[in-house]
Amino acid sequence: MLRGTGEVIGMKQNLGDADRAGRMLIAGVLTIVFFAIPRSTANTVIGLAAVALFVTSLAGWSPLYFVLRRSTRSDKDVKPLPAPPAPPGA
């Protein structure tokens, strides 16, 4: 990750904090539904959707938003990283 840029290996984050929280919440609900219903094709689809939402929420980057050139990230979502400690004797 490049310091303070919000980029991971050249991919700029395109999910804002509210979007990430909403995805995490929906992923949690889908996970509960996944374990509550009997095994079926629908169960597999629900499980895959939950994993996709969880991973995109953690990464802060959505491939669909990238293709559509959309972003919910704003300047207030960017949190600067703390400066590294000074070397001893400097």
Summary of the structure (lengths in Angstrom):
residues: 90
radius of gyration: 17.4
end to end distance: 26.1
largest distance: 63.6
contacts: 191
relative contact order: 0.21
helix: 53%
strand: 4%
